[in-house]
Each structure stands twice: as C-alpha cells, then as structure tokens.
Amino acid sequence: MTEFASRNTGSLGRIGGQPIAIGAVALAIVLLGIGSITLWRSYTGTVPETDRMVVTRQLQARTAQASEQLVEKTKGLEATQQESIDQLQVVQDQLTTVRRLLAAQQADTRKLSEQVGTLTESIDSLRHSFASAQSSEPATPPSTRTR
C-alpha cells in the first residue's frame, strides 16, 4: 500500500511541477477557440446576437401591437356593455310604466264593473217597482169619445 501511495504522489508531483506549461496550453486552446468562432462569424457574415436582437425587437413590436388591439377591443366591449346596460335600464323603466298603467286600468275596470253592477241593480229595482205599480192600478177602460 505504501508503494501505491508513493506512485500517486509521484505523478501528482510531475504535473504540479509544470503548471506554467499546462496553463499555456489551456490558454492556447481557448484563444484558438475564440479565433475560430470569430473567423466563422466573419466568414458567414451573420452575427447571432444581432439576429436575436432583431427578432426580439420584432416580437416586442408585435406584442405592443397586440396589446394595443386588446386595449381597443376592451374599450369597445366596455362601450357596448354600457350601451346594453343603458338600454336595459330604459326597458326596465318602460316596463315599470306599463305595469303602473296596467294597474290603473285594472282599477278603472273594477270601478266601472262595480258601477255597471250598481246600475244593473237600480234598473232591476225600477222595473220591479214599475211592474208592481202597473199591477196595483185598476185597469182603466179605454175612453170613448162622443161626437
């Protein structure tokens, strides 16, 4: 086991002894990657960030336009709803007026019915009294005229 430990520390010691070379190689790989990306972008002529910004601005413009349309439609709906409420109020007022008129007509009809009933009773009593008056009078002979 001591051999194993000494072998592991030996390899670490070799890597730890040349950290500048490892750093230089890593830096060269990073610089080579950045250079290749820059070369690729200049060769294709497109910059993804610029394209993304253009797409983002287009989306923002569409979103703003859609928002404005929604606001306009909402205002239109509010106006329509208010008109409907106003019309409903007018109809309710008219219904109330019709109900009052109907109640007044029904009261007049009842009053007239009572008056007709009273008149009918009066006429019947007059007929009875007239009939009894005629039956109580003696029959008068027709008068003859002398010439």
C-alpha positions as CSV (number, residue, x, y, z in Angstrom):
1,M,0.0,0.0,0.0
2,T,2.9,2.3,0.6
3,E,4.0,1.7,-3.0
4,F,0.6,2.7,-4.3
5,A,0.6,5.9,-2.3
6,S,4.1,6.8,-3.4
7,R,3.2,6.2,-7.1
8,N,0.2,8.5,-6.9
9,T,2.1,11.3,-5.2
10,G,4.8,10.9,-7.8
11,S,2.5,11.5,-10.7
12,L,1.0,14.5,-9.0
13,G,4.4,15.8,-8.4
14,R,5.3,15.7,-12.1
15,I,2.0,17.6,-13.0
16,G,2.5,20.1,-10.2
17,G,6.0,20.8,-11.4
18,Q,4.9,22.2,-14.8
19,P,1.8,24.3,-14.1
20,I,3.0,27.1,-16.4
21,A,3.1,24.7,-19.4
22,I,-0.4,23.4,-18.6
23,G,-1.7,27.0,-18.3
24,A,-0.1,28.0,-21.6
25,V,-1.6,25.0,-23.4
26,A,-5.1,25.8,-21.9
27,L,-4.7,29.4,-22.9
28,A,-3.7,28.5,-26.4
29,I,-6.8,26.2,-26.7
30,V,-9.1,28.9,-25.5
31,L,-7.5,31.5,-27.9
32,L,-7.7,29.1,-30.8
33,G,-11.5,28.5,-30.0
34,I,-12.2,32.3,-29.8
35,G,-10.3,32.8,-33.1
36,S,-12.1,30.1,-34.9
37,I,-15.5,31.5,-33.7
38,T,-14.5,35.0,-34.8
39,L,-13.3,33.7,-38.2
40,W,-16.5,31.6,-38.7
41,R,-18.7,34.7,-37.9
42,S,-16.8,36.9,-40.3
43,Y,-16.9,34.3,-43.0
44,T,-20.7,33.7,-42.7
45,G,-21.5,37.4,-42.3
46,T,-24.1,36.9,-39.6
47,V,-23.9,37.7,-36.0
48,P,-26.3,35.6,-33.9
49,E,-26.6,38.4,-31.3
50,T,-27.7,40.9,-33.9
51,D,-30.2,38.5,-35.4
52,R,-31.5,37.7,-31.9
53,M,-31.9,41.5,-31.2
54,V,-33.8,42.0,-34.5
55,V,-36.1,39.1,-33.7
56,T,-36.5,40.3,-30.1
57,R,-37.5,43.8,-31.4
58,Q,-39.9,42.3,-33.9
59,L,-41.5,40.3,-31.1
60,Q,-41.7,43.3,-28.9
61,A,-43.3,45.3,-31.7
62,R,-45.9,42.5,-32.3
63,T,-46.6,42.3,-28.6
64,A,-47.1,46.0,-28.4
65,Q,-49.4,46.0,-31.4
66,A,-51.4,43.0,-29.9
67,S,-51.6,44.9,-26.6
68,E,-53.0,48.0,-28.3
69,Q,-55.5,45.9,-30.2
70,L,-56.6,44.2,-27.0
71,V,-57.0,47.6,-25.3
72,E,-59.1,48.9,-28.2
73,K,-61.2,45.8,-28.2
74,T,-61.6,46.0,-24.4
75,K,-62.7,49.6,-24.7
76,G,-65.2,48.6,-27.5
77,L,-66.6,45.9,-25.3
78,E,-66.9,48.3,-22.4
79,A,-68.8,50.8,-24.6
80,T,-71.0,48.0,-25.9
81,Q,-71.7,46.8,-22.4
82,Q,-72.5,50.3,-21.2
83,E,-74.9,50.7,-24.1
84,S,-76.6,47.4,-23.2
85,I,-76.9,48.5,-19.6
86,D,-78.4,51.8,-20.6
87,Q,-80.9,50.0,-23.0
88,L,-81.8,47.6,-20.2
89,Q,-82.4,50.5,-17.9
90,V,-84.7,52.1,-20.4
91,V,-86.6,48.8,-20.9
92,Q,-87.0,48.4,-17.2
93,D,-88.3,51.9,-16.9
94,Q,-90.8,51.3,-19.7
95,L,-91.8,48.0,-18.0
96,T,-92.4,49.8,-14.8
97,T,-94.5,52.5,-16.6
98,V,-96.5,49.8,-18.3
99,R,-97.1,48.0,-15.0
100,R,-98.4,51.2,-13.5
101,L,-100.7,51.9,-16.4
102,L,-102.0,48.3,-16.3
103,A,-102.7,48.6,-12.6
104,A,-104.5,51.9,-13.2
105,Q,-106.5,50.3,-16.0
106,Q,-107.4,47.3,-13.8
107,A,-108.5,49.7,-11.0
108,D,-110.7,51.6,-13.5
109,T,-112.1,48.4,-14.9
110,R,-113.0,47.2,-11.4
111,K,-114.6,50.6,-10.6
112,L,-116.6,50.5,-13.9
113,S,-117.7,46.9,-13.2
114,E,-118.9,48.0,-9.8
115,Q,-120.8,50.9,-11.3
116,V,-122.3,48.7,-14.0
117,G,-123.4,46.3,-11.3
118,T,-124.9,49.1,-9.3
119,L,-126.7,50.5,-12.4
120,T,-128.0,47.0,-13.2
121,E,-129.4,46.6,-9.7
122,S,-131.0,50.1,-10.0
123,I,-132.6,49.2,-13.3
124,D,-133.9,45.9,-11.9
125,S,-135.4,47.6,-8.9
126,L,-137.0,50.2,-11.2
127,R,-138.5,47.5,-13.4
128,H,-139.9,45.7,-10.3
129,S,-141.4,48.9,-8.9
130,F,-142.9,49.9,-12.3
131,A,-144.3,46.4,-12.7
132,S,-145.8,46.5,-9.2
133,A,-147.2,50.0,-9.8
134,Q,-148.9,48.8,-13.0
135,S,-150.4,45.8,-11.3
136,S,-151.8,47.8,-8.4
137,E,-153.6,50.4,-10.7
138,P,-157.1,49.4,-11.8
139,A,-157.4,48.8,-15.4
140,T,-159.0,51.8,-16.9
141,P,-161.3,51.3,-19.7
142,P,-160.4,52.9,-22.9
143,S,-162.2,56.2,-23.1
144,T,-164.6,56.7,-25.9
145,R,-165.4,60.0,-27.3
146,T,-168.7,61.1,-28.0
147,R,-169.5,63.0,-31.1
